[in-house]
Structures are given as C-alpha cells and as structure tokens.
Amino acid sequence: MGSPSIAHYGTTIIEVAPPAGAVQKDVPKTGDLAATLRLLEIMGFKPLIQNMYEGIGRQYIWHRGNQADVDYIEFDAFTSYRAVERPATDAPRVGDTVFRMTDREPRGLFESWRDENLVTVLSGAKGEAAFLDGASDWILLRGPNGQMIELGPTQPTRAENHTIYVWTDPAELERTAAGFADQFGMREIGRVDFHGQADGLCLRRMLPGITIGLLTPRQGQRVEPRWTDDIFLEAGYSHYRLGAPDKTRTLAASRVAFPDGGDVSFVYFHDSYLELVQVSADDPACADELPQAAE
C-alpha cells in the first residue's frame, strides 16, 4: 500500500538552528513549534512520526484518531532554520490556504486554545460571539504557526470534515476548478460565503472524501501574488495531501516543487502545494468504489 489519500496538512514554522554539535532531537521545543504542538495536544492529537534533517529543520507529524474515521486528521509541524516572515500585506496571497479542523466539542476546544493564547480570531468580535452562543457553527482562526483554521463541529462525512480552502486568482478560477474536476474526480457543489470575507467555489469528491473551496476576493478587494515557491523560506506556508485516480497523468499537469519522495510527489497544482499520491483501493478512506481515471 502507498501513502493514503487522507486529511494530512502541514505548515512551515520558523526555528533557529541549534548550536554546532547539538543533537537535534534533544533540542528543546520552544516558540511557535512548542505552541503548535500544544494546540494539537489540546485537540487530542498524538505523536506519529518525527524526522530530524541536519542543517534544515525538524518534523513532527501528529495525528488524531484512526485512518478509517470520518474525522481522521494528521498535522505536519515542520520547522525550517532559514524560514522568515513574508512581507506584510493587507490582502491575502494566491495560494494562501485554510484548513478545516473539526471537533465534537469545538466551542470548548476554542476556549481552551484562547485561554492559552494559542489562536487569533479572524472572524471578528461578532463572529466570535456568534460562535460561542451557538448562532454560528464555524469560526476562523490563525494558529501560532501562522496557519489559518476553520474550526467547527465534526461532520457526518469525510468529504465535509476534510475541507481545504485556497485563495485563487479570479482570472484563473474557472481553469483551476476545471483542473481539480478533471484530475481528481471532483464536481462543483456550489458557492459559499466564506466568513463574510470571500466568495468560495466548492468542489467535492466522496471517495476518498475531500472538498476544495477556491476563494476569490469580492468587488473592491484584491488578492496578491504568491511571495515565494520555496516552502522552506516562507513561515506559514501550507501544504496538503491529495490523491489522484491517475497520479502519472496528474504529475504531467503539475509543476515539480521538490524532489519526489517515491509514492509521494511534491508538486504545485495551480495555486496549491500538494503531497500528490495515487488513490488506491487499499486506502482506508475508500469503500468499494473509486473515482475513475480519465480515458
């Protein structure tokens, strides 16, 4: 079995390189790395994999639940010793990514995160109040690693829980949506109002379940170009895993971002930085049928 097509998210974190001769795994976790792992711990995540990359950074992949669960999720907290904050802008950038994270007690979870100063509310004071009093099921947050999170209640299907939003150039919206539909067996399911901040065109695939929301600015607003394609340079840079029914075909329609990892390829597909994998009948996220590869 190859790498499964599951909810696997990751974000680059700044970390200062340890002194010469230090053993990487023994260096204390501090700053944004420690805060990110604490955020995940409160949510019920457990350590899964850790990797030490000499001279590059450290990687901690944590997970919650079992892969067959509809709300299974992994988070890849990896550090880069050369990462920096990108230039500030008052507008989102193409490729900025929001991960949906669901929980059976999201309001209590949010209060725990807030009490430990682990998140910043992006929905505004009214949005926070509406979430806490039950008028809204969702709240938009930023974590200590710079990652934007849409927090809300656990949904009945994997495709609803496993939702990713990507800021998209309006001029590329139709072509990008057609690309996801063609390469990943998705279909458009409608448009959404994304927290009053953007319009979202949503595409969904039920097996293995996933939803992609392509965000575009509203009239009078703008979206900035991506600052860099270097995932190790930009703090807060996001990636996610996505399975293709025909990985070879999708590779040909993508741009290589990083050396291939075997069954996982690291590519840019339109505005998204992906861990591209092959959909397999062995995926725990699949039942008895798969999206059909294109002829």
Backbone torsions as a table, in degrees:
resi	resn	phi	psi	omega
1	MET	NA	136.2	175.9
2	GLY	-84.1	-165.9	178.2
3	SER	-71.8	128.9	-175.2
4	PRO	-72.4	155.6	176.8
5	SER	-88.7	88.1	-172.9
6	ILE	-127.5	174.0	175.3
7	ALA	-72.6	95.0	-179.8
8	HIS	-128.8	114.4	-174.9
9	TYR	-120.1	152.9	177.7
10	GLY	-150.5	153.3	-178.5
11	THR	-146.8	136.3	180.0
12	THR	-73.7	135.4	-179.6
13	ILE	-122.8	137.8	176.2
14	ILE	-71.5	133.7	171.2
15	GLU	-144.9	137.4	177.1
16	VAL	-75.4	135.3	179.7
17	ALA	-60.3	141.0	179.7
18	PRO	-72.1	163.8	177.7
19	PRO	-61.0	152.6	177.2
20	ALA	-54.9	135.0	178.7
21	GLY	89.0	-9.6	179.5
22	ALA	-70.8	146.5	174.8
23	VAL	-86.0	116.0	-171.4
24	GLN	-52.3	-47.1	-174.0
25	LYS	-67.5	-18.4	-179.0
26	ASP	-93.4	-7.2	179.7
27	VAL	-70.5	129.3	-178.4
28	PRO	-58.0	145.2	175.0
29	LYS	-85.8	120.8	-177.5
30	THR	-133.8	178.1	172.1
31	GLY	58.4	-140.1	-175.0
32	ASP	-65.9	-30.2	177.6
33	LEU	-65.2	-49.2	-179.8
34	ALA	-61.1	-41.3	-178.7
35	ALA	-67.3	-38.1	178.3
36	THR	-64.7	-45.4	179.4
37	LEU	-65.9	-33.5	176.3
38	ARG	-66.2	-42.4	176.4
39	LEU	-57.0	-44.5	-179.8
40	LEU	-67.9	-39.4	179.7
41	GLU	-60.2	-43.9	179.5
42	ILE	-61.9	-32.5	-179.2
43	MET	-79.9	-4.7	177.5
44	GLY	98.5	11.6	177.9
45	PHE	-74.1	152.1	177.2
46	LYS	-128.7	152.1	177.9
47	PRO	-61.0	140.3	178.5
48	LEU	-121.3	-54.4	-177.3
49	ILE	-141.2	143.6	168.5
50	GLN	-135.0	142.4	179.4
51	ASN	-134.1	139.0	176.8
52	MET	-111.3	123.4	-179.6
53	TYR	-114.0	103.7	-175.6
54	GLU	-55.3	125.9	177.3
55	GLY	77.6	-3.1	-176.2
56	ILE	-115.5	-55.7	-178.4
57	GLY	164.6	-168.4	-178.4
58	ARG	-126.9	152.2	-177.0
59	GLN	-131.6	129.9	177.5
60	TYR	-129.2	108.8	177.0
61	ILE	-99.8	118.4	178.5
62	TRP	-114.3	157.4	-178.7
63	HIS	-141.6	161.7	175.7
64	ARG	-129.5	123.9	176.7
65	GLY	85.9	-165.4	178.4
66	ASN	-109.3	151.6	-173.8
67	GLN	-59.2	-25.5	179.5
68	ALA	-79.8	-10.4	179.8
69	ASP	-69.8	143.7	179.7
70	VAL	-66.7	-21.7	-179.7
71	ASP	-113.0	23.4	175.9
72	TYR	-61.1	143.3	-179.3
73	ILE	-153.6	143.6	173.2
74	GLU	-121.6	146.8	173.5
75	PHE	-130.1	130.0	-178.2
76	ASP	-101.6	98.1	177.4
77	ALA	-93.4	101.7	-178.2
78	PHE	-122.4	143.0	-176.8
79	THR	-105.8	156.4	175.2
80	SER	-132.0	130.7	-179.0
81	TYR	-75.8	-9.7	177.9
82	ARG	-116.3	9.8	179.1
83	ALA	-69.7	146.0	177.2
84	VAL	-137.5	163.7	174.3
85	GLU	-72.4	138.0	178.2
86	ARG	-74.7	161.6	177.6
87	PRO	-57.2	137.7	-177.9
88	ALA	-68.8	145.7	174.5
89	THR	-149.7	151.2	179.4
90	ASP	-90.1	7.5	178.9
91	ALA	-124.9	152.2	175.2
92	PRO	-66.6	161.9	177.5
93	ARG	-109.4	149.9	174.2
94	VAL	-53.3	133.1	-179.8
95	GLY	90.7	-12.3	174.2
96	ASP	-56.7	135.9	-168.5
97	THR	-125.8	138.2	177.1
98	VAL	-116.6	127.1	177.7
99	PHE	-100.1	130.6	171.1
100	ARG	-79.1	130.5	175.2
101	MET	-127.4	122.2	-175.2
102	THR	-111.8	154.5	-177.3
103	ASP	-150.3	153.9	-178.9
104	ARG	-74.7	-18.1	176.6
105	GLU	-134.4	67.1	-171.6
106	PRO	-65.8	-32.0	-178.1
107	ARG	-70.6	-42.2	176.0
108	GLY	-64.8	-37.5	177.6
109	LEU	-62.5	-46.2	179.2
110	PHE	-59.6	-44.0	-179.2
111	GLU	-62.1	-37.4	177.6
112	SER	-66.1	-44.0	177.2
113	TRP	-60.7	-45.8	-177.6
114	ARG	-63.5	-41.6	-177.7
115	ASP	-63.6	-27.0	178.5
116	GLU	-99.0	10.4	177.2
117	ASN	57.3	41.3	-177.8
118	LEU	-96.2	-13.9	-177.3
119	VAL	-136.1	155.3	171.7
120	THR	-115.1	132.0	-179.9
121	VAL	-79.1	126.4	177.9
122	LEU	-102.6	-6.7	-178.8
123	SER	-84.3	-6.0	-177.5
124	GLY	85.0	167.2	-177.5
125	ALA	-61.8	-38.9	178.8
126	LYS	-66.0	-39.4	178.7
127	GLY	-65.7	-38.3	177.5
128	GLU	-65.1	-44.7	-179.9
129	ALA	-63.5	-41.3	179.9
130	ALA	-64.6	-37.2	178.2
131	PHE	-66.9	-45.8	-176.2
132	LEU	-70.4	-30.7	179.7
133	ASP	-92.3	4.0	174.6
134	GLY	88.8	2.3	179.0
135	ALA	-73.5	-23.1	177.0
136	SER	-131.5	140.9	179.0
137	ASP	-85.1	-12.3	-169.3
138	TRP	-129.0	149.0	175.1
139	ILE	-140.2	143.2	-178.8
140	LEU	-101.9	128.0	-173.7
141	LEU	-132.3	164.2	168.3
142	ARG	-123.2	129.1	-179.6
143	GLY	-84.8	177.2	-177.3
144	PRO	-67.6	-17.4	177.3
145	ASN	-90.7	7.0	-177.5
146	GLY	85.1	-4.3	-176.9
147	GLN	-75.0	133.3	173.9
148	MET	-83.9	136.6	-174.9
149	ILE	-130.1	134.1	169.0
150	GLU	-102.5	108.2	-177.3
151	LEU	-98.4	135.3	177.7
152	GLY	-167.2	-172.7	-175.0
153	PRO	-74.9	148.6	175.5
154	THR	-56.2	133.4	-177.1
155	GLN	-99.4	161.8	-174.6
156	PRO	-72.4	-20.8	-177.7
157	THR	-122.5	154.6	177.1
158	ARG	-60.8	-39.1	-177.7
159	ALA	-62.5	-30.8	178.3
160	GLU	-79.3	-41.5	178.1
161	ASN	-67.3	-39.8	-175.9
162	HIS	-90.5	78.3	-176.8
163	THR	-122.0	132.7	179.4
164	ILE	-127.7	133.6	175.6
165	TYR	-110.0	137.5	-178.3
166	VAL	-130.8	124.4	175.4
167	TRP	-66.4	131.6	-169.7
168	THR	-131.1	141.4	174.3
169	ASP	-62.6	122.7	-178.7
170	PRO	-54.7	-32.1	179.9
171	ALA	-69.0	-19.0	-178.5
172	GLU	-105.5	3.1	-172.1
173	LEU	-58.5	-52.6	-176.1
174	GLU	-63.9	-41.5	-179.6
175	ARG	-67.4	-38.8	179.1
176	THR	-66.5	-45.0	178.4
177	ALA	-60.7	-42.7	179.0
178	ALA	-63.4	-36.1	179.3
179	GLY	-65.5	-44.7	177.9
180	PHE	-64.0	-40.1	179.6
181	ALA	-63.8	-44.2	-176.0
182	ASP	-71.3	-46.3	-171.8
183	GLN	-86.0	-23.7	-173.3
184	PHE	-121.7	10.2	175.9
185	GLY	66.8	34.6	-179.1
186	MET	-100.6	165.1	174.2
187	ARG	-138.2	149.8	178.3
188	GLU	-68.3	135.9	180.0
189	ILE	-118.1	0.2	176.5
190	GLY	131.1	-177.2	-179.0
191	ARG	-113.5	150.8	-179.0
192	VAL	-131.1	156.9	169.5
193	ASP	-90.5	110.8	-175.9
194	PHE	-87.6	91.5	174.1
195	HIS	53.4	30.5	179.6
196	GLY	69.9	8.7	-173.0
197	GLN	-113.5	-12.8	-176.1
198	ALA	-165.7	165.3	169.4
199	ASP	-98.0	140.1	-178.9
200	GLY	-124.2	128.2	172.4
201	LEU	-100.2	116.7	-172.1
202	CYS	-103.9	138.7	174.1
203	LEU	-124.4	148.0	-175.4
204	ARG	-141.6	148.2	170.0
205	ARG	-131.8	134.8	-176.1
206	MET	-86.6	-27.6	-177.7
207	LEU	-136.8	118.5	-19.2
208	PRO	-65.9	138.7	-168.4
209	GLY	-65.6	132.6	176.1
210	ILE	-163.8	148.4	174.6
211	THR	-126.5	133.5	175.0
212	ILE	-114.5	125.1	175.9
213	GLY	-109.7	116.7	179.6
214	LEU	-91.2	113.2	-174.3
215	LEU	-93.8	135.2	174.9
216	THR	-131.4	149.0	-178.5
217	PRO	-70.3	154.4	176.8
218	ARG	-83.9	169.5	-177.5
219	GLN	-54.9	133.0	-179.0
220	GLY	88.6	-9.8	176.9
221	GLN	-103.2	176.1	-179.2
222	ARG	-145.6	166.0	171.7
223	VAL	-127.2	132.5	-177.0
224	GLU	-85.4	156.8	174.2
225	PRO	-63.8	158.6	173.7
226	ARG	-62.9	141.2	-177.6
227	TRP	-75.3	-43.1	-177.6
228	THR	-151.2	157.4	172.1
229	ASP	-98.2	5.8	-174.5
230	ASP	-94.9	104.6	-176.7
231	ILE	-65.2	-21.8	-179.2
232	PHE	-88.4	-7.4	-177.7
233	LEU	-97.5	-36.6	-172.5
234	GLU	-99.0	114.5	174.2
235	ALA	-63.3	140.3	-179.1
236	GLY	83.8	3.9	179.4
237	TYR	-69.6	130.5	-172.3
238	SER	-107.4	149.1	168.6
239	HIS	-140.5	160.2	176.1
240	TYR	-148.2	160.1	-179.0
241	ARG	-92.2	141.2	177.8
242	LEU	-146.7	129.3	-179.6
243	GLY	-93.6	136.7	177.8
244	ALA	-108.1	140.1	174.4
245	PRO	-61.4	-28.2	178.1
246	ASP	-136.6	87.9	-173.3
247	LYS	-61.1	-39.8	-179.3
248	THR	-59.5	-43.4	179.4
249	ARG	-65.1	-42.0	-179.1
250	THR	-68.7	-35.5	175.6
251	LEU	-57.7	-40.0	-179.3
252	ALA	-66.9	-21.9	179.8
253	ALA	-98.4	7.5	-176.9
254	SER	-120.2	175.0	178.0
255	ARG	-118.5	127.9	-177.2
256	VAL	-65.4	132.8	-179.2
257	ALA	-107.3	-26.2	-172.0
258	PHE	-160.8	152.8	-179.1
259	PRO	-52.7	140.5	-176.5
260	ASP	-59.3	139.5	179.7
261	GLY	-102.8	26.3	-178.6
262	GLY	91.0	-110.3	179.7
263	ASP	-77.4	-10.2	174.9
264	VAL	-111.3	126.7	175.6
265	SER	-112.8	141.3	-176.6
266	PHE	-106.1	110.3	-170.3
267	VAL	-138.3	162.2	166.3
268	TYR	-101.0	122.1	174.3
269	PHE	-115.3	106.4	-170.8
270	HIS	53.4	-118.5	-175.7
271	ASP	-92.8	0.1	-173.4
272	SER	-103.1	140.3	170.1
273	TYR	-95.5	117.8	-170.2
274	LEU	-118.2	147.6	155.3
275	GLU	-90.5	101.9	-175.9
276	LEU	-89.8	126.0	179.0
277	VAL	-129.8	166.0	178.0
278	GLN	-89.5	126.5	173.8
279	VAL	-64.7	134.2	-176.4
280	SER	-132.8	151.4	176.4
281	ALA	-64.5	-17.4	179.3
282	ASP	-83.9	-8.2	179.5
283	ASP	-58.1	128.2	175.6
284	PRO	-59.6	-23.7	-178.5
285	ALA	-78.5	-6.7	-178.7
286	CYS	-100.9	150.3	173.8
287	ALA	-100.7	-117.6	-174.7
288	ASP	-101.6	-0.7	-179.3
289	GLU	-140.7	159.0	-178.9
290	LEU	-129.1	156.4	169.3
291	PRO	-58.9	143.3	-177.1
292	GLN	-85.9	133.4	174.6
293	ALA	-63.9	145.5	-179.6
294	ALA	-67.9	150.2	177.6
295	GLU	-69.7	NA	NA
